[in-house]
C-alpha cells in the first residue's frame, strides 16, 4: 500500500508449499508451473513483449486486491469520479476502490438484496489492453451454483 516496489525475492518453496497445502481438490497446479520474479513496472518492457502484458496484469491484480482491502476499511473516503489517463489525483485508492465498495455495500441491504439480480456473485469477465489502454467488459452478476458445502462450480 506504500506504492514502493517489492525488493525482497519471493521464497518459491514457501509459496508452493502453502499452495499445495491449501489448494482445493478441484484445483490443479501443473508440475512445470514456475514462479517468475517479474517487476510490475510495464515501462521496463517492450510493448509487444509477453513481459509487458504480465506486468500490466500484475498491476491490475494489485489494484483489485488493494481496492478490495481499501473498500473494506471503516471511515475511508471513496470517490465516484473518472479521471483521464495521466491526470494527477489526490486519492487514487479512493477512486479505484469506489466501484468495489459500491458492490460490497449492496450486500448490506440484507433481505432485499437476496431478491436482487446481483445476489449470486459479481465477476469481471475480461480485462484487456487495447491501443495501450486498459479495457474491461462490463461487470456481470452471475449466479454460481454450489455443488456441495466446500465446492463452487465455475462453469
Secondary structure, DSSP 8 states (H G I E B T S, - for coil): -------S---HHHHHHHHHHH--TT----TT---------GGGS-TTSHHHHHHHHHHHHHHHHHHHHHHHSTT---------TT---S-HHHHHHHHHHHHHHHGGGTHHHHTSTTSS-EEE--EEEETTEEEE--EEE----EEETTEE---
